[in-house]
């Protein structure tokens, strides 16, 4: 017969195992698995455990859940071992990034458990009703606050917010036009909270607990919110489809040449890639699009380069179509310091480069090493061999005789909502994303990357064209629908000119409408929890006769706390 200590250890281990299993199950809601339904119930076990745990336990539960989720959903990072990344260093990077992201889920568990304080059995009457309906809303807002903080702190990692799992359920995705991707996450967590609350009360009824209730107000509220969002989202999609059917269009072509990663030294693969790039572009030219988009860093030499410029400008003139191409740029400032930029160049049909955009949001430990501009010796450790400098601000470029304005984003910039919003506010009517996903070819990363971009289109109410080398190359509508992926090929697609680009609530107000208030709420709950914890520690020290930390005896009487007690 097992001892109580052994039984307690087994229960504790089983609890952590359940957290890990459900966290792993949540990863199935994202590409490649695309089991989006999993997101609507995989949080239920975690929320139930958090209800009846202390804040420290809540942190551990959330952290274990998050670590399992992130290790699986970011497993595509291991593809770097095939592209010049040492296995130990890549593994360390995966574990380190997953741990960092899991910390935010742990903090969510801590804050939520502090609010629940043992479930809903402590109150009766209208207080219980308010508790059951109001607290799940607050807990859902806390989740969104942690997502916002993860996406912005220390340059942020805005990847796989819970709402991103629903790109196949476009009516729900439409709420992103109001509060960004975090608003979609809110609906999902609210439904999970409602199911968790109903499950707790059903179990209490089965056990015959006197404080149990048969009213599932939290579940009813969450279902009403979900139904409202679905109906409103469906109506919005129908209205936007009708508007796009009536709107003028501009023809944009994009190429996916399927070039290898920069670390591949096989000349045959490079020749095949550039041959495909040339042939696909020539074929696109026959359709006379208003713009042809090449992927990120596709130019074979750093700009400025007279021969390269002449070749691409001549190509654009022959086709009669401007080409937007990505490449590296070397520029020396007035102090003689050389800067390297990840840039995008618009090669016009008039023999000149009509616009240059420099990537603003660089990938740490990818395009630069933090503090490498101060400690210059760190630059030699940059994976790409160079340490890039960030550009400043969006750039809007005119095409189709100046009647249409587009703005490029480079690679992971389409995961940063503020950059897309700034481009639209600067006057862009179409967003262009140029990416190079060859680093992670064969993994789930390209499809996950595309899923993030869906929300930039919906948030701002503008279409987006994506040209990705060995990634998803497609057109996104203003409501998030995606055209067929030009996998290892090209397409020319009519892109509607929406009547009111940037007219959504999110595009006008940004994260001040939802994300930032959620983050402030989360920080406020943590601050109250820390303050009350300190008060309890001080009170415990007083009654036990142990002076609290930083205690100073009374100067007038000379008495200590122990003397007074």
matplotlib code that plots the C-alpha trace (Angstrom):
import matplotlib.pyplot as plt

x = [0.0, 1.5, 2.2, 0.4, 3.7, 4.1, 0.5, 1.0, 4.2, 2.3, -0.5, 1.9, 3.8, 0.5, -0.6, 2.6, 2.3, -1.2, 0.1, 2.8, 0.3, -2.2, 0.5, 1.8, -1.8, -2.3, 0.6, -1.5, -3.8, -1.0, 0.6, 1.6, -1.1, -3.7, -6.1, -7.5, -10.3, -7.8, -7.4, -11.0, -10.5, -6.8, -6.6, -9.4, -7.2, -4.7, -7.5, -9.0, -5.7, -4.9, -8.3, -7.4, -3.7, -1.5, 0.2, 3.5, 1.9, 0.0, 3.3, 4.7, 1.6, 1.6, 5.3, 5.2, 2.2, 4.0, 7.3, 5.7, 3.8, 6.7, 9.2, 6.9, 5.6, 9.1, 10.7, 11.3, 14.3, 16.2, 16.3, 19.1, 21.4, 21.3, 22.1, 25.4, 24.1, 26.0, 23.6, 24.4, 23.9, 20.7, 19.3, 20.3, 18.5, 15.3, 15.3, 16.2, 13.5, 10.9, 11.8, 11.5, 8.1, 6.9, 7.8, 4.9, 2.5, 3.8, 3.2, -0.3, -0.8, 0.5, -1.8, -4.9, -4.5, -4.1, -7.5, -9.3, -8.2, -9.8, -12.6, -16.1, -17.2, -16.4, -19.4, -23.1, -26.0, -25.4, -21.7, -21.2, -23.0, -20.7, -17.7, -18.6, -19.2, -16.7, -13.6, -13.3, -13.4, -10.6, -8.5, -8.9, -7.7, -4.7, -3.8, -3.9, -1.8, 1.0, 0.8, 1.2, 4.2, 5.9, 5.4, 6.9, 9.4, 13.1, 12.2, 9.5, 8.7, 5.4, 4.8, 1.9, -0.4, -3.3, -5.5, -3.2, -4.5, -7.8, -6.8, -9.1, -12.0, -12.2, -15.4, -13.6, -10.4, -12.4, -12.4, -8.7, -9.8, -11.0, -8.3, -5.6, -4.7, -5.1, -8.8, -9.1, -7.0, -9.5, -12.4, -10.6, -9.5, -13.0, -14.6, -12.0, -12.7, -16.4, -15.9, -13.6, -16.1, -18.9, -16.8, -15.9, -19.5, -20.7, -18.0, -19.2, -22.8, -21.7, -19.9, -22.9, -21.2, -23.5, -22.0, -22.4, -24.4, -26.3, -26.1, -23.3, -23.3, -19.6, -20.2, -23.3, -21.5, -18.6, -20.9, -22.9, -19.6, -18.5, -21.8, -21.8, -18.3, -19.2, -22.3, -20.5, -17.4, -19.5, -21.4, -18.1, -16.6, -19.7, -19.6, -15.8, -16.3, -19.0, -16.8, -13.8, -15.9, -16.9, -13.4, -10.7, -7.8, -4.1, -2.2, 0.8, 3.0, 5.2, 7.9, 9.1, 12.4, 13.1, 16.7, 18.8, 19.9, 23.0, 25.1, 24.6, 27.7, 26.3, 26.7, 24.1, 21.4, 22.2, 22.3, 18.9, 17.5, 18.5, 17.4, 14.0, 13.9, 14.6, 12.2, 9.3, 9.8, 9.8, 6.6, 5.0, 6.0, 3.8, 0.8, 1.9, 1.4, 1.8, 4.5, 6.6, 7.8, 11.0, 11.8, 14.1, 17.9, 17.5, 20.0, 23.3, 25.5, 25.3, 24.0, 25.1, 26.5, 26.6, 26.5, 23.7, 21.7, 22.1, 21.0, 17.9, 16.9, 17.3, 15.2, 12.4, 12.6, 12.4, 9.4, 7.7, 7.1, 8.8, 10.5, 10.6, 13.7, 15.3, 19.1, 21.8, 22.9, 26.2, 26.2, 29.0, 27.8, 29.5, 31.7, 33.1, 31.3, 30.0, 26.4, 24.8, 21.1, 18.6, 16.8, 14.2, 14.7, 12.1, 13.7, 11.6, 11.0, 12.5, 16.0, 16.3, 15.7, 12.5, 12.5, 14.5, 13.2, 15.5, 14.3, 13.5, 12.9, 16.0, 16.1, 18.4, 21.0, 20.1, 20.8, 22.7, 24.0, 22.6, 25.1, 27.4, 27.5, 29.2, 31.2, 32.2, 34.0, 30.5, 29.8, 31.9, 29.5, 26.5, 25.1, 24.8, 28.4, 27.3, 25.7, 22.9, 21.7, 18.0, 16.2, 14.0, 10.3, 8.1, 8.6, 5.6, 6.3, 4.1, 3.2, 0.6, 1.5, 1.4, -2.2, -1.4, 0.9, 2.6, 4.8, 7.3, 7.9, 10.9, 10.7, 9.5, 8.4, 5.0, 4.7, 5.1, 1.6, 2.9, 5.0, 2.1, 0.0, 2.6, 2.9, -0.8, -1.0, 1.8, -0.4, 0.0, -3.0, -1.3, 1.3, 4.1, 6.0, 9.4, 10.7, 13.4, 12.2, 14.9, 16.6, 13.7, 12.8, 10.9, 9.6, 6.3, 7.9, 6.8, 3.2, 3.3, 4.9, 2.1, -0.5, 1.0, 0.7, -3.0, -3.6, -1.7, -4.1, -7.2, -6.0, -5.5, -8.2, -5.8, -4.6, -1.1, 1.1, 3.7, 6.7, 8.7, 11.7, 10.9, 7.9, 4.3, 3.9, 0.3, -2.1, -4.1, -7.4, -8.4, -10.4, -7.6, -8.5, -5.4, -5.0, -3.4, 0.2, 2.7, 4.9, 8.1, 6.6, 4.9, 1.6, 0.0, -3.1, -5.5, -5.4, -8.5, -8.0, -10.0, -12.1, -11.0, -7.5, -6.6, -10.2, -10.5, -10.6, -7.3, -5.6, -6.7, -6.0, -3.5, -2.8, -4.1, -7.6, -6.9, -3.4, -1.9, -4.9, -4.6, -0.9, -1.6, -4.2, -1.8, 0.9, -1.6, -2.6, 1.0, 1.7, -1.2, -0.2, 3.4, 2.2, -0.2, 2.4, 4.8, 2.1, 1.4, 5.2, 5.4, 2.4, 3.7, 7.0, 5.3, 3.3, 6.1, 8.5, 10.9, 11.8, 10.8, 13.5, 14.8, 13.2, 14.5, 13.8, 11.8, 14.4, 12.3, 11.5, 14.2, 11.6, 11.7, 8.8, 9.4, 9.3, 6.0, 4.4]
y = [0.0, 3.3, 6.0, 9.4, 11.0, 8.6, 9.2, 12.9, 12.6, 10.5, 13.0, 15.9, 14.1, 13.2, 16.9, 18.1, 15.3, 16.5, 20.0, 18.8, 16.6, 19.4, 21.9, 19.5, 19.0, 22.7, 22.8, 20.6, 23.6, 25.3, 24.4, 21.8, 19.8, 22.5, 21.0, 24.3, 22.8, 21.8, 25.4, 25.5, 22.9, 22.2, 25.0, 23.5, 21.2, 24.0, 26.5, 23.9, 23.3, 27.0, 27.5, 25.4, 26.1, 28.7, 31.3, 29.4, 26.2, 28.2, 29.4, 25.9, 24.6, 27.4, 27.0, 23.3, 23.7, 26.5, 24.7, 21.6, 23.8, 25.9, 23.1, 21.4, 24.5, 25.9, 22.6, 24.0, 25.8, 22.5, 22.8, 25.3, 22.4, 21.6, 25.2, 26.0, 25.9, 23.7, 21.1, 22.0, 25.7, 25.3, 23.0, 25.6, 28.2, 26.2, 25.4, 29.0, 30.6, 28.0, 28.7, 32.4, 32.1, 29.6, 32.1, 34.3, 31.4, 30.7, 34.3, 34.0, 30.9, 32.8, 35.8, 33.7, 31.4, 34.5, 35.8, 32.4, 31.6, 28.2, 28.3, 29.8, 28.1, 31.1, 33.2, 32.8, 34.5, 37.4, 37.5, 34.0, 34.9, 37.9, 35.8, 33.1, 35.5, 38.2, 36.3, 34.2, 37.5, 38.9, 35.7, 35.8, 39.4, 38.4, 35.8, 38.5, 40.7, 38.1, 37.6, 41.3, 41.5, 38.5, 40.1, 43.5, 43.1, 43.2, 43.5, 40.9, 37.5, 37.9, 34.3, 31.9, 33.9, 31.6, 33.5, 32.5, 28.9, 30.0, 31.1, 28.4, 30.0, 33.4, 34.7, 34.5, 36.0, 39.2, 40.4, 41.1, 44.2, 45.5, 44.5, 42.7, 39.0, 39.3, 39.8, 36.4, 34.9, 36.4, 34.6, 31.3, 31.6, 32.7, 29.6, 27.4, 29.2, 28.6, 24.9, 24.7, 26.3, 24.1, 21.0, 22.1, 22.6, 19.3, 17.4, 19.1, 18.1, 14.5, 14.6, 16.1, 19.2, 21.6, 24.7, 23.4, 25.3, 24.1, 27.5, 27.7, 31.5, 31.6, 28.9, 30.7, 34.0, 32.5, 30.9, 34.1, 36.0, 33.3, 33.3, 37.1, 37.1, 34.4, 36.2, 39.6, 38.1, 36.3, 39.6, 41.4, 38.9, 39.1, 42.9, 42.9, 40.3, 42.4, 45.6, 43.7, 42.4, 46.0, 47.5, 48.3, 45.9, 46.0, 43.0, 41.8, 38.8, 37.0, 34.4, 31.6, 30.4, 27.8, 28.8, 27.0, 28.5, 30.8, 28.1, 25.7, 25.6, 23.4, 25.6, 23.5, 24.4, 28.1, 28.0, 26.2, 28.7, 31.8, 30.1, 29.5, 33.1, 34.4, 32.0, 32.6, 36.3, 36.2, 34.2, 36.6, 39.5, 38.0, 38.8, 42.4, 42.8, 46.2, 44.8, 41.6, 40.7, 38.7, 37.3, 38.6, 38.6, 37.2, 39.6, 37.9, 40.8, 43.6, 47.0, 49.4, 47.4, 49.0, 45.7, 44.2, 47.4, 47.5, 43.9, 44.1, 47.5, 46.2, 43.2, 45.4, 47.6, 44.6, 43.2, 46.6, 45.8, 47.1, 44.5, 44.7, 42.6, 42.0, 42.1, 43.3, 47.0, 48.5, 52.1, 54.3, 57.2, 60.6, 59.3, 56.6, 53.8, 51.1, 49.8, 46.7, 46.7, 44.0, 46.0, 46.0, 47.8, 48.9, 48.6, 50.8, 50.6, 54.0, 52.9, 54.1, 52.5, 54.2, 53.3, 51.6, 50.1, 49.0, 46.4, 48.0, 45.0, 42.8, 39.3, 39.1, 36.3, 36.0, 39.4, 40.9, 40.1, 42.3, 45.0, 44.2, 47.8, 48.6, 45.4, 45.1, 41.8, 40.2, 40.9, 38.0, 35.6, 36.7, 33.6, 35.2, 36.5, 40.2, 42.4, 44.4, 47.8, 48.7, 51.0, 53.9, 54.0, 52.6, 53.4, 53.7, 53.1, 54.0, 51.6, 51.4, 54.9, 56.3, 55.3, 52.5, 52.7, 49.6, 49.2, 46.3, 44.3, 41.9, 38.4, 38.3, 41.9, 40.6, 39.2, 42.7, 44.3, 47.8, 47.8, 46.9, 49.5, 52.2, 51.3, 51.6, 54.9, 56.2, 55.6, 52.0, 50.4, 47.1, 45.4, 43.4, 40.8, 39.4, 36.5, 33.8, 30.6, 28.4, 28.4, 26.2, 24.4, 21.2, 22.2, 23.8, 27.3, 28.6, 27.8, 29.1, 32.3, 32.7, 32.2, 35.2, 37.4, 36.7, 38.9, 41.9, 42.0, 41.7, 44.1, 46.9, 45.9, 45.8, 43.0, 41.6, 39.9, 37.5, 36.4, 33.8, 31.7, 28.1, 29.4, 30.4, 32.7, 33.9, 36.8, 37.6, 39.5, 42.2, 39.7, 37.0, 34.6, 33.2, 32.4, 29.1, 28.9, 29.2, 26.4, 26.5, 28.6, 31.9, 33.6, 36.8, 37.8, 40.7, 42.5, 44.6, 48.2, 48.5, 51.6, 52.4, 51.1, 51.4, 52.1, 49.4, 50.2, 48.4, 50.3, 53.6, 52.9, 50.1, 48.1, 50.9, 49.5, 46.1, 44.7, 47.5, 47.6, 43.8, 44.2, 46.9, 44.8, 41.9, 44.0, 45.5, 42.0, 41.0, 44.3, 43.7, 40.1, 41.0, 43.8, 41.5, 38.8, 41.2, 42.2, 38.6, 38.0, 41.1, 40.1, 36.5, 37.8, 40.1, 37.5, 34.9, 37.4, 37.3, 40.8, 41.3, 42.2, 45.8, 46.1, 49.1, 49.0, 51.9, 54.7, 56.2, 53.1, 50.7, 48.0, 45.3, 43.6, 40.6, 42.8, 44.3, 40.9]
z = [0.0, -1.1, 1.5, 1.3, 0.3, -2.7, -3.7, -3.6, -5.8, -8.3, -8.5, -8.9, -11.7, -13.4, -13.2, -14.9, -17.5, -18.3, -18.7, -21.1, -23.1, -23.6, -24.5, -27.1, -28.3, -28.8, -31.2, -33.5, -34.1, -36.1, -39.5, -40.6, -38.6, -39.1, -36.5, -35.6, -33.5, -30.9, -29.9, -28.6, -25.9, -25.3, -22.7, -20.6, -18.4, -17.8, -16.8, -14.4, -12.7, -12.4, -10.7, -7.7, -7.5, -5.7, -7.8, -7.7, -8.8, -11.5, -12.8, -13.0, -14.7, -17.3, -17.9, -18.5, -20.8, -22.7, -22.9, -24.5, -26.9, -28.0, -28.3, -30.8, -32.7, -33.1, -34.0, -37.5, -36.0, -36.1, -39.9, -39.4, -38.7, -42.4, -43.3, -41.5, -37.9, -35.4, -33.9, -30.3, -31.0, -32.9, -30.1, -27.5, -29.5, -29.8, -26.0, -25.1, -27.3, -26.2, -22.5, -23.0, -24.6, -22.0, -19.3, -20.4, -20.2, -16.7, -15.7, -17.1, -14.9, -11.9, -12.4, -13.2, -10.2, -8.0, -9.2, -9.0, -5.5, -5.4, -7.9, -7.4, -4.2, -1.9, -2.9, -3.2, -4.9, -7.2, -6.2, -7.5, -10.8, -11.2, -10.3, -12.8, -15.7, -15.0, -14.0, -17.2, -19.1, -17.0, -17.3, -21.1, -21.1, -19.1, -21.7, -24.4, -22.3, -22.1, -25.8, -26.4, -24.1, -25.7, -29.1, -28.1, -25.2, -26.2, -29.9, -29.4, -30.8, -32.5, -33.6, -33.2, -31.0, -30.2, -32.7, -35.6, -35.3, -36.8, -40.3, -41.7, -39.8, -41.5, -39.8, -36.4, -37.9, -38.8, -35.2, -35.8, -37.7, -34.3, -31.9, -33.8, -33.5, -29.7, -30.1, -31.8, -29.0, -26.5, -28.0, -28.0, -24.3, -23.3, -24.8, -23.1, -19.8, -20.2, -20.9, -17.9, -15.6, -16.7, -16.2, -12.7, -11.7, -13.4, -11.4, -8.2, -8.9, -9.5, -6.2, -4.5, -3.3, -1.5, -3.0, -6.6, -9.2, -12.3, -14.0, -16.5, -17.1, -18.2, -20.9, -22.0, -22.2, -24.2, -26.7, -27.1, -27.8, -30.3, -32.1, -32.3, -33.7, -36.2, -37.5, -37.6, -39.3, -41.9, -42.7, -43.0, -45.4, -47.6, -47.7, -48.5, -51.2, -52.8, -52.6, -54.1, -57.0, -57.9, -57.3, -59.9, -59.9, -60.5, -61.9, -59.7, -60.5, -57.9, -58.3, -56.2, -57.9, -55.3, -54.8, -52.2, -48.9, -49.0, -47.3, -50.2, -52.4, -55.1, -58.3, -60.2, -57.7, -57.9, -61.7, -61.8, -59.3, -61.4, -64.6, -63.1, -61.8, -65.4, -67.2, -64.7, -65.0, -68.8, -68.7, -66.3, -68.6, -71.3, -69.1, -68.8, -65.0, -63.3, -61.0, -60.7, -57.2, -56.5, -53.1, -50.4, -51.0, -54.5, -56.2, -56.8, -55.7, -53.1, -54.2, -55.5, -58.4, -61.8, -63.8, -61.7, -61.9, -65.7, -66.0, -63.9, -65.3, -68.8, -68.0, -66.6, -69.7, -72.0, -70.2, -69.8, -66.1, -63.0, -60.8, -57.0, -55.9, -52.6, -52.0, -49.6, -49.8, -48.7, -47.7, -46.2, -44.0, -43.6, -40.8, -43.1, -41.3, -43.7, -43.1, -44.5, -45.1, -46.1, -48.8, -51.5, -54.8, -57.3, -60.8, -63.0, -66.8, -67.3, -66.6, -62.9, -59.5, -58.4, -54.7, -52.0, -48.8, -45.9, -43.5, -40.2, -37.8, -37.9, -36.5, -33.5, -33.7, -37.4, -39.1, -36.2, -32.8, -30.0, -28.9, -31.9, -32.9, -29.6, -29.2, -32.8, -32.4, -32.0, -35.7, -36.8, -35.1, -37.3, -38.9, -42.4, -42.2, -42.0, -39.3, -40.7, -39.7, -39.4, -41.8, -40.7, -41.5, -44.2, -47.9, -50.2, -54.0, -56.9, -59.7, -62.5, -63.7, -60.2, -59.5, -57.0, -54.0, -52.5, -49.5, -49.0, -45.9, -45.7, -44.2, -40.6, -40.7, -41.7, -38.2, -36.6, -36.7, -36.1, -39.3, -41.6, -39.9, -40.3, -44.0, -44.6, -42.6, -44.9, -47.9, -49.0, -50.6, -51.1, -48.8, -50.4, -48.4, -49.7, -47.8, -48.1, -46.3, -47.8, -44.4, -43.1, -46.3, -45.7, -42.3, -41.0, -40.9, -44.3, -43.7, -40.1, -41.5, -44.0, -41.3, -39.4, -42.5, -42.8, -39.9, -41.3, -44.2, -42.0, -39.4, -42.0, -44.5, -47.4, -49.7, -49.4, -52.0, -50.7, -52.7, -50.8, -51.9, -51.0, -49.0, -49.6, -52.6, -52.8, -52.6, -49.5, -49.7, -47.3, -45.3, -45.2, -47.9, -49.6, -53.3, -54.4, -53.3, -56.2, -54.8, -56.8, -59.5, -60.2, -60.6, -62.0, -60.0, -60.2, -56.8, -56.0, -54.9, -51.7, -51.3, -47.7, -47.0, -43.4, -42.5, -39.8, -36.1, -35.5, -38.3, -36.9, -33.2, -33.2, -30.1, -27.9, -28.5, -27.0, -26.8, -24.6, -22.2, -21.7, -21.0, -18.5, -16.8, -16.6, -15.1, -12.6, -11.4, -11.0, -9.0, -6.7, -6.2, -5.3, -2.9, -1.1, -0.9, 0.8, 3.2, 4.2, 4.7, 6.9, 8.9, 9.3, 10.5, 13.1, 14.7, 14.7, 16.3, 13.4, 12.1, 8.5, 5.9, 6.3, 9.8, 11.9, 15.7, 17.2, 17.9, 20.7, 22.8, 21.6, 21.5, 18.8, 17.3, 19.5, 22.6, 21.6, 20.9]

ax = plt.figure().add_subplot(projection="3d")
ax.plot(x, y, z, "-o")
ax.set_aspect("equal")
plt.show()
